């Protein structure tokens, strides 16, 4: 297991360095003067330019600048936002729980709906159920998020008025953030109706963000199930007269879950990409929306730092998934 | 025990009901996050809406719905005969907001005014660079560092500002967001505590609403300032619900989650007008789009040729096609919401046959020319290429061949300035301070030739009128001069004026008292929700 971990790290570290070089070069490769971009000052006297350039360390050799940058990153220093002047990492930590909350809900939704759908499709292979489920999955997989989100908002919030349109909670509620997770904070606030409000605000973004992972998981479950169902031991179990529930639920599903778990892990990167669009549509104050807003504000420091942090988080999550997978299925360690 | 519970429940219910009856919350679905809360540091309207028009007030204010100024924190002012000294008498008894983060002990005085302006002006002022990388862009952009001579305190309630040269738009400049008046007492406290940055995050001023809190990219909360010098607001709470997507803003408006929204999608406006729960306000924005001929190059140096071409352009078609009707054809170089706009001036009528004849009379045959189309969409011109194509077709009808050219935006702006540039350029302008000078002199003055004056047009008669108007301080006199200047402009036709785009504001039916600003900002003082 230790060697396995080392192997993973051996891949991860160069990848992270690669990403950090890209992030570092980002400002320097953009058209325009990096000093002006990073300081946010558009009109500068040559003296002022030299002063800021020195402050930012642009007058040193590029390699020194990079190493300095990397050293900062390793200590959690991702620079200051040009606009708010707050450390990028602080803003990230402030907004990250919102994204985690939404992503967790979306993945739970995708798993809870996707796995049974895949199982049913596999058992009833070729039936009308199978066709409907797989057809829906295909549509869900190919649906552009911004369109799907707007469609749901217009129909469910606009016409049916079942859910609120956007945000995390009704603006009538106003309480301090404790955990950053609105579902928990709303309960802690003790305000009547706060939890219901937070929950109803989560419904649509969860569905939108969960749709693609749901489709992927359903399809993956179905094909894994089909493969397992044709194995000898399943036939044996059936021959022994075990109930379909036991055969499918205990014997087959367990083994079919191994590739599905990997798929779920892989979906986390996809989710973060999807969160950028979903959060923007639903005015969900998480890191996805933060990145988009930063692009509009030309807050290059945030874009640069944010990209690196997000890349780091994705890599970390993938590492954890790999390790977990290694624990579940010892074969892949070799 | 049961009795107690009932009593408790009844009390709670009563409080709740009282709360809903007394507390009026107005929700504005704003289009983006503010860059900060110090209006001097930024240039975006979004930031001004969130700070300048809520928390702060200024020496002068723009009269609601107009570009004229009226007294604000300055009750009155006198201007010396040479036009260089402005003496402002401050309004007595103006209270700063009391917030959770600061309790003011004194009322507004001259120190606050001097602090607010000098920090932007003097490089050695301790607050000049309090935000790293921040700069006083508007202050510099309006040329104030060169114009100001001194700012003096005569007594607690009197401030004298001396200028180096005459500057008629000076008063209008003081009504702009960057000239918001801050509390020096609050600033001093922050400086003593080593928390200077807080001035840009937790603002405190004399405006109609006091800042309560900001959750980045999500919501900004304000409550009505009970001692506001203009009187307490009818709404108790003001909330900015930041919603970047225009389609989502519309849905929230429809669902009643907000009361008013800015910048709707053009395609949604018809449906909004048809919705019985909504009402839609519209007026011409403070902008103009134009086609500037190069008046130094033949045959465009001839007035008859320019006039003929102007008569050949079907502006209504441009407005219908490019703006889906959400613009009005322009006849003057300044928009109709601007003071001194002359509505007696007749526009060139669309008469291709007459135009053709005029061109023949001017001795121009087989003319082929370039029309420059901007590569980007601006509020005053959403699709310049489409407009250029329409002009191309119009000109073809009178036998003029048009080649459409375009460049990358920065290059376009730069290249189109050249004095020997060929062809006519599509461009436009949005006003900054509501002063006609900001259009007429900036875009058509002789000094601007080779710069903002894309027509390279230097007409002595026009120049004299505009310069005289700049130096006059009496509004009535300036109005007269600017109206004469507009007549000269129309007669000489250096541009074909194309359109003023409309600014459209949809809101819930029960919103009352909102006044659309020609300057494009959103201010909620005076707004009420009626049941």
Interface residues (C-beta under 8 A of the other chain):
Chain A: X38 X39 X40 X41 X42 X43 X52 X80 X82 X83 X84 X85 X91 X94 X95 X150 X153 X154 X157 X158 X161 X164 X165 X166 X167 X168 X171 X172 X174 X280 X281 X282 X283 X285 X289 X290 X292 X293 X296 X297
Chain B: X25 X27 X32 X33 X35 X36 X131 X132 X133 X134 X135 X137 X140 X197 X200 X201 X215 X216 X217 X218 X219 X221 X239 X241 X242 X243 X244 X245 X247 X248 X251 X252 X254 X255 X257
